[in-house]
Amino acid sequence: MQAIEIDHVSRIYQKYSARHRFQTFKSALVKGDLFRALRPDELVTALDDVTLSVEKGQTFGVIGENGSGKSTLLKLIAGIAKPTTGEVRTHGKISALIELGAGFHPEITGRENVFINGIMLGLTKKEISGKFDEIVEFAGLEDFIDAPVKTYSSGMYMRLGFAIAINVNPEILLIDEVLAVGDASFIPKCLDRIDDFRRRQKTILFVSHDLNTVDRICDRVAWLKNGRVQMIGEPKRLVDAYLQDVAEKQERSFEKRQKEPPAVPTDQEERRENRWGKREIEITRVVLKNTLGEEKHVFSPEEGLLIEMNVVAHSPADDFVFGIGLFNSQGICCYGTNTLLEDYEPVSIQGEGKVACRIEELGLVNGTYYLDIAVHKRDGYPYDFHRNLYSFLVSSTHKDVGIGRLTHGWSFSPGIGVKPPQR
């Protein structure tokens, strides 16, 4: 039996812009034509001919980049919005946790909001009273439940909203990215409760950018792209396909940026923020490749990195050092080395040549990384120093924290039962 049926659904919004500008909001009101000054600018298609179904008792994931239509889809299922064309059919009581704090009145207390939200979700006051202590305890808001919710943090909003949503005993639970604002102690409680819902054969529609959780808890997954269904199927296959698509898109973006050459100072003596040196030895081009020699800018942690430099010595030299520095997006140095530190003795350089540094395995966590690349004398005098002019992305399904991904493994003695990850 189907719990949710989406039949050729499209949702189109009208985007408006102003015909002319006003100096102030007050002047627009005085002239009396604030709303007349708005004009239909363009139609925005949030969902385009989407068809999918969710079986009763199934945990169904929805993934996709921002703007792909995920939240719009959940709003249509929840009845918050109506489709422009097509039909949405649901079978069962729905509880939706879609927008952070949606339905909460900021001026009244958490206690009063629990009762108001419970009634909106179809409970009687008596039923809410019976569940009240459990809701507050689950949210961990015993000390704040009688404070106005406008004083709550985003995490407190989410905890209270989630606690209410799961305690109204819905048949269909809609969850949209709310776990992203949860704290480290609350998220496991949410996931445990979701697992409990799954065991009780509740239907769950789960929208998230947390692909590891999607892979772990979902039975099937839909991937939305530009408002259309790109694929529907088994979680691991869908997540891998989605990550590949994202990586290719990021690679194209990085390649476009990398093809834009760094600005060359008109005065060679002048030190610039990202490049300096007199360039007696000049770095004319830098290319990033994998260890197979394929030029790219998106890598997995297990891949190697080949940094190739085209250089030219405008006059003969016998004192030169080539170096690299690798930094994360917070400016923390992840690794640095140069030919002097590794005991390469310079002999001579003249004219054009190539220098390459090969890293066999990056071993980095997810994120954007920047490269310093330089050629200088042994005493540090810079010939040509490039500061953070080159970047690449490390993309992985692993959820490591820190700087590097160390090669590691887990083992367990007999009597300790664990289920290994499915990768």
Residue pairs with C-beta under 8 A, 6 or more apart in sequence:
1 55
1 56
1 91
2 53
2 54
2 55
2 56
2 89
2 91
3 54
3 55
3 56
3 57
3 58
3 90
3 91
3 92
3 171
3 172
3 203
4 53
4 54
4 60
4 77
4 88
4 89
4 90
4 91
4 172
4 203
4 205
5 53
5 87
5 88
5 89
5 90
6 50
6 51
6 52
6 53
6 73
6 76
6 77
6 86
6 88
7 51
7 86
7 87
7 88
7 89
8 49
8 50
8 51
8 85
8 86
8 87
9 47
9 49
9 50
9 51
9 73
9 76
9 83
9 85
9 86
9 87
9 88
10 45
10 47
10 48
10 49
10 50
10 83
10 84
10 85
10 86
11 45
11 46
11 47
11 69
11 72
11 76
11 81
11 83
11 84
12 43
12 44
12 45
12 46
12 84
13 43
13 44
13 46
14 40
14 43
14 44
15 40
15 41
15 42
15 43
15 44
16 38
16 39
16 40
16 41
17 38
17 39
17 41
18 37
18 38
18 39
19 37
19 38
19 39
20 37
22 28
22 31
22 34
22 37
25 34
28 34
28 37
45 227
46 69
46 72
46 227
47 69
47 72
47 73
47 76
47 83
47 227
47 228
48 69
48 226
48 227
48 228
49 86
49 228
50 69
50 73
50 86
50 224
50 227
50 228
50 229
51 86
51 229
52 222
52 229
52 232
54 60
54 203
54 205
54 220
55 203
56 91
56 92
56 201
56 203
57 201
57 202
57 203
58 203
58 204
58 219
58 220
59 194
59 198
59 203
59 204
59 206
59 217
59 218
59 219
60 203
60 204
60 205
60 206
60 218
60 219
60 220
60 221
60 222
61 206
61 207
61 208
61 214
61 217
61 218
61 220
61 221
61 222
61 235
61 238
62 70
62 73
62 74
62 205
62 206
62 207
62 221
62 222
62 223
62 224
63 70
63 207
63 208
63 209
63 211
63 214
63 221
63 222
63 223
63 224
63 238
63 239
63 242
64 70
64 223
64 224
64 225
64 230
64 242
65 225
65 246
68 224
68 225
68 226
68 227
69 224
69 226
69 227
69 228
70 176
70 207
70 224
71 98
71 176
71 177
71 207
72 81
73 207
73 224
74 96
74 98
74 174
74 176
74 205
74 207
75 81
75 98
76 82
76 83
76 88
77 88
77 90
77 94
77 96
77 174
77 205
78 94
78 96
78 98
78 174
79 94
80 96
80 98
90 172
92 170
92 171
92 172
92 203
93 122
93 168
93 169
93 170
93 171
93 172
94 170
94 171
94 172
94 173
94 174
95 121
95 165
95 166
95 168
95 170
95 172
95 173
95 174
96 165
96 173
96 174
96 176
97 161
97 162
97 165
97 173
97 174
97 175
97 176
97 178
98 174
98 176
99 176
100 154
100 157
100 158
100 161
100 178
100 181
101 149
101 157
101 161
102 161
103 113
103 116
103 117
103 120
103 161
104 113
104 117
104 149
104 157
104 160
104 161
105 112
105 113
105 116
105 149
106 148
106 149
106 150
107 148
107 150
108 116
108 148
108 149
109 145
109 146
109 147
109 148
109 149
110 136
110 141
110 144
110 145
110 146
110 147
110 149
110 152
110 160
111 132
111 145
111 146
113 149
113 160
114 128
114 132
114 135
114 136
114 145
114 160
114 164
115 125
115 128
117 161
117 164
118 125
118 127
118 128
118 131
118 164
118 168
119 125
119 128
121 164
121 165
121 168
121 170
122 168
123 131
123 168
131 167
131 168
134 167
135 160
135 163
135 164
135 167
136 142
136 145
136 163
138 159
138 162
138 163
138 166
138 167
138 189
138 193
139 156
139 159
139 160
139 162
139 163
140 159
140 186
141 156
141 159
141 160
144 151
144 152
144 156
149 156
149 157
149 160
152 160
154 181
155 181
155 182
155 183
155 186
157 181
158 178
158 179
158 181
158 182
159 182
159 186
161 178
162 178
162 182
162 190
165 173
165 175
166 173
166 193
166 197
170 202
171 202
171 203
172 202
172 203
172 204
172 205
173 194
173 197
173 202
173 203
173 204
173 205
174 204
174 205
175 194
175 204
175 205
175 206
175 207
175 208
176 207
177 207
177 208
177 209
179 187
179 190
179 191
179 208
179 210
179 213
180 208
180 209
180 210
182 190
191 213
191 217
194 204
194 206
194 217
195 217
197 204
198 204
198 217
204 217
206 213
206 214
206 217
206 218
208 214
211 239
211 242
211 243
211 397
212 397
212 399
214 221
214 235
214 239
215 235
215 236
215 239
215 397
215 422
218 235
219 235
220 232
220 233
220 234
220 235
221 232
221 233
221 234
221 235
221 238
221 239
222 229
222 231
222 232
222 238
223 229
223 230
223 231
223 232
223 238
223 241
223 242
224 230
225 245
230 242
230 245
231 238
231 241
232 238
236 422
236 423
239 397
243 395
243 397
246 395
247 298
247 393
247 395
248 298
250 297
250 298
250 393
250 395
251 296
251 297
251 298
251 393
254 297
254 298
254 391
254 392
254 393
255 295
255 297
257 391
258 288
258 297
258 390
258 391
262 274
262 275
262 386
262 389
263 272
263 275
264 275
265 272
265 275
265 276
268 278
268 279
269 278
270 276
273 387
274 386
274 387
274 388
274 389
275 384
275 385
275 386
275 387
275 389
276 382
276 385
276 387
277 374
277 376
277 382
277 383
277 384
277 385
278 382
278 383
279 314
279 383
279 384
280 313
280 314
280 315
280 317
280 383
281 311
281 312
281 313
281 314
281 317
281 320
281 349
281 375
281 383
281 384
282 311
282 312
282 313
282 314
282 383
282 384
283 309
283 310
283 311
283 373
283 374
283 375
283 384
283 386
284 310
284 311
284 312
285 309
285 310
286 307
286 308
286 309
286 310
286 371
286 373
286 386
286 389
286 390
287 295
287 307
287 308
288 295
288 296
288 297
288 305
288 306
288 307
288 308
288 371
288 390
288 392
289 295
289 296
289 305
289 306
289 308
290 296
290 299
290 303
290 304
290 305
290 306
291 303
291 304
291 305
291 306
291 358
291 360
293 306
296 392
297 391
297 392
297 393
298 392
298 393
298 394
298 395
299 305
299 362
299 392
299 393
299 394
299 395
300 362
300 394
300 395
300 396
301 361
301 362
301 363
301 364
301 365
301 394
301 396
301 398
301 405
302 361
302 362
302 363
303 361
303 362
304 358
304 359
304 360
304 361
304 362
305 358
305 359
305 362
305 392
306 356
306 357
306 358
306 359
307 324
307 356
307 357
307 358
307 359
307 371
307 373
308 354
308 355
308 356
309 322
309 354
309 355
309 356
309 373
310 352
310 353
310 354
311 349
311 352
311 353
311 354
311 355
311 375
312 351
312 352
312 353
313 320
313 349
313 350
313 351
313 353
315 350
316 348
316 349
316 350
317 346
317 348
317 349
317 350
318 346
318 347
318 348
318 349
319 346
319 377
319 378
320 346
320 349
320 375
320 376
320 377
320 383
321 338
321 339
321 340
321 346
321 375
321 376
321 377
321 378
322 338
322 339
322 355
322 357
322 374
322 375
323 336
323 337
323 338
323 339
323 340
323 372
323 373
323 374
323 375
323 376
324 336
324 337
324 338
324 357
324 371
324 372
324 373
324 374
325 333
325 335
325 336
325 371
325 372
325 373
325 374
326 333
326 334
326 335
326 336
326 369
326 370
326 371
326 372
327 333
327 334
327 369
327 370
327 371
327 372
327 388
328 334
328 364
328 367
328 368
328 369
328 370
328 403
329 367
329 368
329 369
329 370
332 403
334 364
334 369
334 403
334 404
336 372
337 357
338 374
339 346
340 378
346 378
362 394
363 404
363 405
363 406
363 407
364 394
364 403
364 404
364 405
365 394
365 396
365 398
365 400
365 401
365 402
365 403
365 404
365 405
366 394
366 395
366 396
366 398
366 400
367 393
367 394
368 391
368 392
368 393
369 391
369 392
369 393
369 394
370 388
370 390
370 391
371 386
371 388
371 389
371 390
371 391
371 392
372 385
372 386
372 387
372 388
373 386
373 389
373 390
374 382
374 383
374 384
374 385
374 386
375 382
375 383
375 384
376 382
376 383
376 385
377 383
396 405
397 423
398 405
410 418
412 418
